[in-house]
Amino acid sequence: MGFTARCQECSIKDQYNIYGVRCFDLRVKFDEDDNPIFSHNMFIYDCSKEDIMNDLSYLDEKGDCCVRILHEARRESEYNERTVDDFVNFVIELQCKFTNIKFWCGKNLYNWETDYEFPYKPSCEEKYASVCPPKIIDDWYPKMFAKRHNKEIKEKGTDCDILLIDFVDL
């Protein structure tokens, strides 16, 4: 099912250096031992906390990036006081360690409530398969949506601070 959850095919460094990306999306949930797991819905990425910290360190050195952090808790079983505390502690750790990154959002995907209030609150336009019509096939194949629509989306641009798209390389 990774093809439905994968939103980029190039590394953070390539997104930054080749495609000019300055805003990144980080989704985190926590296991029963309070360890962060990086995922998108049911798809769990094969990366460790150390991997993420290395990527964030790279972005922090650049000094011109922002990172949207979402609490990837979508079900009642994943969303409780313990996981919210884990999320809050994790984002505080990130903010303390990476002071040149503007972190934002802090919402959970269970009820879209704010679990952590960040001071940075940019305006954002989201243009990717799961939020744009038509949704039936494109929602299952975000790369197909990106191939068909990214050029037009990039040309149009946005009046918002941030434009989020899938597959920046297309």
Backbone as numpy.savetxt, mean C-alpha at the origin, in Angstrom:
# Nx Ny Nz CAx CAy CAz Cx Cy Cz
-3.64 -17.62 -6.61 -4.46 -16.41 -6.61 -3.61 -15.15 -6.61
-2.30 -15.29 -6.65 -1.43 -14.13 -6.62 -1.69 -13.14 -7.75
-2.15 -13.64 -8.89 -2.39 -12.76 -10.03 -3.50 -11.75 -9.74
-4.36 -12.03 -8.77 -5.43 -11.08 -8.43 -4.99 -10.07 -7.39
-3.93 -10.36 -6.66 -3.48 -9.47 -5.59 -2.23 -8.69 -5.95
-1.45 -9.20 -6.86 -0.21 -8.51 -7.25 -0.56 -7.24 -7.99
0.02 -6.14 -7.54 -0.28 -4.83 -8.12 0.92 -4.18 -8.79
2.10 -4.72 -8.57 3.33 -4.21 -9.19 4.22 -5.40 -9.50
5.03 -5.26 -10.52 5.97 -6.33 -10.84 7.43 -5.91 -10.67
7.66 -4.65 -10.42 9.04 -4.21 -10.26 9.31 -3.83 -8.81
10.55 -3.80 -8.47 10.97 -3.54 -7.10 10.67 -2.10 -6.69
10.74 -1.85 -5.40 10.58 -0.49 -4.87 11.63 0.42 -5.50
12.86 -0.04 -5.58 13.93 0.79 -6.16 13.66 1.10 -7.62
13.18 0.12 -8.39 12.86 0.37 -9.79 11.66 1.31 -9.92
10.66 1.11 -9.07 9.51 2.02 -9.12 9.97 3.45 -8.88
10.87 3.63 -7.93 11.39 4.96 -7.61 12.27 5.50 -8.74
13.29 4.73 -9.12 14.31 5.22 -10.05 13.87 5.26 -11.51
13.16 4.25 -11.96 12.79 4.17 -13.38 11.46 4.86 -13.67
10.48 4.66 -12.79 9.13 5.13 -13.09 8.72 6.37 -12.30
9.58 6.89 -11.46 9.30 8.14 -10.76 8.28 8.07 -9.65
8.01 6.87 -9.16 7.02 6.70 -8.09 7.54 7.34 -6.81
6.67 8.08 -6.13 7.04 8.71 -4.87 6.05 8.37 -3.76
5.03 7.60 -4.09 4.08 7.15 -3.07 3.93 5.64 -3.18
3.99 4.98 -2.05 3.94 3.52 -2.00 2.84 3.08 -1.05
2.34 1.87 -1.26 1.23 1.31 -0.50 1.73 0.10 0.28
1.59 0.13 1.59 2.05 -0.96 2.45 0.86 -1.47 3.25
0.60 -2.77 3.13 -0.52 -3.40 3.82 0.02 -4.45 4.77
-0.40 -4.34 6.02 0.17 -5.21 7.05 -0.93 -5.76 7.95
-0.78 -7.04 8.28 -1.59 -7.66 9.33 -0.64 -8.40 10.24
-1.15 -9.06 11.25 -0.27 -9.64 12.27 -0.66 -11.08 12.57
0.37 -11.91 12.77 0.11 -13.30 13.13 -0.18 -13.41 14.63
-0.42 -14.62 15.09 -0.77 -14.85 16.50 0.36 -14.51 17.46
1.59 -14.40 16.92 2.74 -14.02 17.74 3.08 -12.53 17.61
2.17 -11.76 17.03 2.30 -10.31 16.86 3.37 -9.90 15.85
3.75 -10.79 14.97 4.71 -10.47 13.92 3.97 -9.89 12.72
4.54 -8.87 12.08 3.88 -8.32 10.90 3.95 -9.26 9.72
2.86 -9.31 8.98 2.75 -10.08 7.75 2.32 -9.09 6.67
3.00 -9.10 5.56 2.70 -8.16 4.49 1.88 -8.88 3.44
0.70 -8.34 3.18 -0.26 -9.07 2.36 -1.18 -8.12 1.62
-1.95 -8.70 0.73 -3.03 -8.01 0.05 -4.17 -9.02 -0.02
-5.17 -8.79 0.81 -6.28 -9.70 0.99 -5.73 -11.05 1.46
-6.05 -12.14 0.78 -5.60 -13.45 1.24 -4.18 -13.77 0.79
-3.64 -12.98 -0.12 -2.31 -13.24 -0.66 -1.26 -12.69 0.28
-0.39 -13.55 0.77 0.69 -13.15 1.68 1.99 -13.11 0.88
2.66 -11.96 0.95 3.90 -11.78 0.20 5.07 -12.45 0.91
5.97 -12.95 0.12 7.15 -13.63 0.64 8.23 -12.58 0.94
7.96 -11.80 1.98 8.95 -10.82 2.42 8.87 -10.69 3.94
9.98 -10.42 4.51 10.08 -10.33 5.97 9.99 -8.88 6.41
9.89 -8.69 7.71 9.93 -7.34 8.26 11.26 -6.69 7.87
12.34 -7.45 7.90 13.65 -6.91 7.53 13.65 -6.43 6.08
13.02 -7.19 5.18 12.92 -6.77 3.77 12.21 -5.43 3.65
11.09 -5.30 4.35 10.32 -4.06 4.31 11.13 -2.91 4.90
11.79 -3.18 6.01 12.60 -2.14 6.64 13.73 -1.68 5.71
14.32 -2.58 4.96 15.35 -2.22 3.99 14.79 -1.32 2.89
13.61 -1.68 2.37 12.98 -0.85 1.35 12.65 0.54 1.90
12.11 0.58 3.12 11.76 1.86 3.72 13.01 2.69 4.02
14.09 2.03 4.39 15.35 2.74 4.62 15.82 3.40 3.33
15.70 2.70 2.22 16.06 3.25 0.92 15.22 4.50 0.62
13.91 4.39 0.83 13.02 5.53 0.58 13.29 6.68 1.54
13.61 6.35 2.77 13.91 7.38 3.76 15.14 8.19 3.35
16.14 7.51 2.79 17.34 8.20 2.32 17.02 9.18 1.19
16.02 8.85 0.38 15.64 9.72 -0.72 14.97 11.00 -0.21
14.18 10.88 0.84 13.61 12.05 1.50 12.43 12.70 0.80
11.89 12.10 -0.25 10.78 12.73 -0.97 9.62 11.78 -1.23
9.42 10.83 -0.32 8.40 9.80 -0.53 7.35 9.81 0.57
6.22 9.23 0.22 5.20 8.98 1.22 4.76 7.52 1.09
4.25 6.98 2.18 3.82 5.58 2.22 2.46 5.52 2.88
1.50 4.99 2.14 0.18 4.73 2.71 0.25 3.39 3.43
-0.17 3.39 4.69 -0.17 2.15 5.46 -1.61 1.79 5.79
-1.98 0.57 5.40 -3.31 0.04 5.69 -3.17 -1.17 6.60
-4.08 -1.26 7.55 -4.16 -2.43 8.41 -4.97 -3.47 7.63
-4.30 -4.48 7.13 -4.89 -5.48 6.24 -5.69 -6.51 7.05
-6.53 -6.02 7.92 -7.46 -6.87 8.67 -8.82 -6.72 7.98
-9.29 -7.77 7.36 -10.53 -7.71 6.58 -11.69 -8.47 7.23
-11.36 -9.36 8.15 -12.40 -10.18 8.77 -12.41 -9.94 10.28
-13.52 -10.24 10.87 -13.66 -10.06 12.31 -12.57 -10.82 13.07
-12.21 -12.00 12.59 -11.18 -12.80 13.26 -9.80 -12.14 13.20
-9.58 -11.27 12.24 -8.29 -10.59 12.10 -8.29 -9.22 12.78
-9.47 -8.73 13.12 -9.59 -7.37 13.63 -10.05 -7.39 15.08
-9.13 -7.11 15.98 -9.45 -7.09 17.41 -8.49 -6.14 18.12
-8.66 -6.00 19.39 -7.84 -5.05 20.15 -6.34 -5.36 20.03
-5.99 -6.64 20.05 -4.58 -7.02 19.95 -3.99 -6.62 18.60
-4.71 -6.90 17.51 -4.15 -6.58 16.20 -4.11 -5.07 15.96
-5.08 -4.35 16.52 -5.03 -2.89 16.40 -3.82 -2.35 17.18
-3.59 -2.88 18.37 -2.41 -2.48 19.14 -1.12 -2.80 18.39
-1.07 -3.98 17.76 0.10 -4.36 16.97 0.30 -3.37 15.82
-0.78 -3.02 15.17 -0.71 -2.07 14.05 -0.19 -0.71 14.53
-0.78 -0.21 15.59 -0.37 1.09 16.13 1.10 1.08 16.52
1.53 0.04 17.21 2.94 -0.05 17.62 3.86 -0.12 16.40
3.44 -0.84 15.38 4.25 -0.97 14.17 4.39 0.38 13.47
3.29 1.11 13.30 3.40 2.38 12.58 4.17 3.42 13.41
4.06 3.36 14.71 4.88 4.26 15.54 6.36 3.93 15.37
6.68 2.65 15.33 8.06 2.23 15.09 8.56 2.77 13.75
7.73 2.66 12.71 8.13 3.14 11.39 8.34 4.65 11.39
7.43 5.37 12.01 7.55 6.83 12.04 8.80 7.28 12.79
9.13 6.59 13.86 10.33 6.95 14.64 11.61 6.64 13.87
11.60 5.55 13.14 12.80 5.10 12.43 13.01 5.83 11.10
11.93 6.11 10.40 12.01 6.69 9.05 11.38 8.08 9.04
12.13 9.03 9.52 11.60 10.38 9.74 11.48 11.20 8.46
12.08 10.74 7.37 11.98 11.47 6.10 10.84 10.98 5.21
10.12 9.98 5.65 8.97 9.46 4.91 7.71 10.04 5.52
6.79 10.48 4.66 5.49 10.93 5.12 4.54 9.73 5.09
4.22 9.21 6.25 3.27 8.09 6.34 1.86 8.66 6.42
0.90 7.92 5.87 -0.48 8.41 5.88 -1.48 7.26 5.82
-2.69 7.54 6.08 -3.88 6.69 6.03 -4.18 6.08 7.39
-3.67 4.88 7.71 -3.90 4.27 9.02 -5.25 3.60 9.18
-5.95 3.37 8.10 -7.28 2.72 8.18 -7.14 1.20 8.12
-8.18 0.54 8.60 -8.23 -0.91 8.48 -9.20 -1.27 7.36
-9.08 -2.48 6.86 -9.93 -2.93 5.76 -11.13 -3.74 6.24
-11.31 -3.84 7.54 -12.48 -4.53 8.09 -13.69 -3.60 8.06
-13.53 -2.39 8.60 -14.66 -1.45 8.63 -14.27 -0.06 8.13
-13.07 0.06 7.59 -12.52 1.29 7.02 -12.47 2.43 8.04
-12.38 2.06 9.30 -12.19 3.04 10.37 -10.69 3.32 10.50
-10.37 4.43 11.13 -8.98 4.81 11.34 -8.46 4.14 12.60
-7.43 3.33 12.46 -6.78 2.68 13.60 -5.62 3.53 14.13
-5.05 4.35 13.25 -3.97 5.25 13.66 -4.10 6.54 12.87
-4.08 7.64 13.56 -4.24 8.96 12.93 -2.86 9.54 12.61
-2.54 9.62 11.33 -1.28 10.23 10.90 -1.48 11.73 10.70
-0.43 12.51 10.94 -0.57 13.95 10.71 -0.67 14.32 9.23
-0.03 13.54 8.37 -0.06 13.82 6.93 -1.35 13.27 6.35
-2.13 14.13 5.71 -3.42 13.74 5.15 -3.55 14.25 3.71
-2.87 13.61 2.79 -2.93 14.07 1.39 -4.26 13.73 0.75
-4.61 14.47 -0.28 -5.76 14.07 -1.10 -5.27 12.98 -2.05
-6.13 12.05 -2.35 -5.70 10.87 -3.12 -6.78 10.46 -4.11
-6.36 10.18 -5.33 -7.24 9.61 -6.34 -6.74 8.20 -6.63
-7.64 7.23 -6.54 -7.28 5.83 -6.76 -7.86 5.38 -8.09
-7.00 4.92 -8.99 -7.42 4.50 -10.32 -6.82 3.13 -10.63
-7.46 2.11 -10.11 -7.02 0.75 -10.40 -8.24 -0.15 -10.43
-8.04 -1.40 -10.82 -9.13 -2.30 -11.17 -10.21 -2.42 -10.10
-9.84 -2.55 -8.84 -10.86 -2.83 -7.83 -11.69 -1.61 -7.45
-11.32 -0.42 -7.92 -12.13 0.76 -7.60 -12.72 1.44 -8.83
-12.37 0.98 -10.03 -12.84 1.61 -11.26 -13.69 0.64 -12.07
-14.78 1.11 -12.64 -15.55 0.25 -13.54 -14.82 0.12 -14.87
-15.02 -0.92 -15.68 -15.83 -2.10 -15.34 -15.07 -3.01 -14.38
-15.81 -3.70 -13.53 -15.16 -4.42 -12.45 -15.18 -5.95 -12.60
-16.03 -6.51 -13.36 -16.23 -7.95 -13.33 -14.94 -8.71 -13.63
-14.37 -8.53 -14.80 -13.14 -9.25 -15.14 -11.92 -8.50 -14.61
-11.93 -7.18 -14.75 -10.76 -6.39 -14.35 -10.41 -6.54 -12.89
-11.42 -6.70 -12.03 -11.15 -6.84 -10.61 -10.35 -8.11 -10.32
-10.55 -9.14 -11.12 -9.81 -10.39 -10.95 -8.45 -10.35 -11.65
-8.32 -9.48 -12.63 -7.08 -9.38 -13.40 -6.63 -7.92 -13.44
-6.08 -7.42 -12.34 -5.71 -6.00 -12.31 -4.69 -5.61 -13.36
-3.85 -6.55 -13.77 -2.86 -6.23 -14.79 -3.55 -5.94 -16.13
-4.64 -6.65 -16.41 -5.39 -6.42 -17.63 -5.98 -5.00 -17.62
-6.51 -4.59 -16.48 -7.05 -3.23 -16.34 -5.93 -2.21 -16.57
-4.78 -2.43 -15.95 -3.66 -1.50 -16.08 -3.20 -1.40 -17.54
-3.12 -2.53 -18.23 -2.69 -2.52 -19.63 -3.65 -1.70 -20.48
-4.94 -1.79 -20.17 -5.94 -1.08 -20.97 -6.09 0.39 -20.60
-5.80 0.76 -19.34 -6.19 2.09 -18.88 -5.06 2.98 -18.37
-3.87 2.43 -18.03 -2.84 3.25 -17.39 -2.38 4.43 -18.24
-2.21 4.24 -19.52 -1.73 5.34 -20.37 -2.70 6.52 -20.28
-3.96 6.24 -20.42 -4.99 7.28 -20.36 -5.04 7.91 -18.95
-4.92 7.10 -17.92 -4.94 7.61 -16.54 -3.74 8.52 -16.29
-2.56 8.10 -16.74 -1.35 8.91 -16.55 -1.44 10.22 -17.32
-1.96 10.16 -18.55 -2.08 11.38 -19.36 -3.06 12.36 -18.73
-4.14 11.86 -18.20 -5.14 12.74 -17.56 -4.59 13.35 -16.29
-3.82 12.58 -15.53 -3.27 13.07 -14.27 -4.35 13.23 -13.21
-4.06 14.04 -12.22 -5.01 14.25 -11.12 -4.80 15.62 -10.52
-5.83 16.15 -9.92 -5.73 17.40 -9.16 -5.38 17.10 -7.70
-5.36 15.83 -7.34 -5.06 15.43 -5.97 -3.55 15.42 -5.73
-3.17 15.30 -4.48 -1.75 15.20 -4.13 -1.14 13.90 -4.64
-1.96 12.84 -4.65 -1.46 11.50 -4.97 -2.40 10.82 -5.95
-1.81 10.14 -6.93 -2.55 9.28 -7.84 -2.03 7.86 -7.63
-2.90 6.96 -7.21 -2.51 5.57 -7.01 -2.99 4.74 -8.20
-2.04 4.00 -8.80 -2.36 3.09 -9.89 -1.63 1.76 -9.66
-2.12 0.72 -10.30 -1.44 -0.57 -10.31 -0.49 -0.62 -11.51
0.54 -1.44 -11.38 1.48 -1.71 -12.46 1.99 -0.43 -13.12
2.78 0.31 -12.36 3.30 1.60 -12.83 4.15 1.47 -14.10
4.65 0.27 -14.36 5.52 0.06 -15.52 4.76 -0.12 -16.82
3.43 -0.17 -16.75 2.64 -0.36 -18.00 2.19 0.97 -18.56
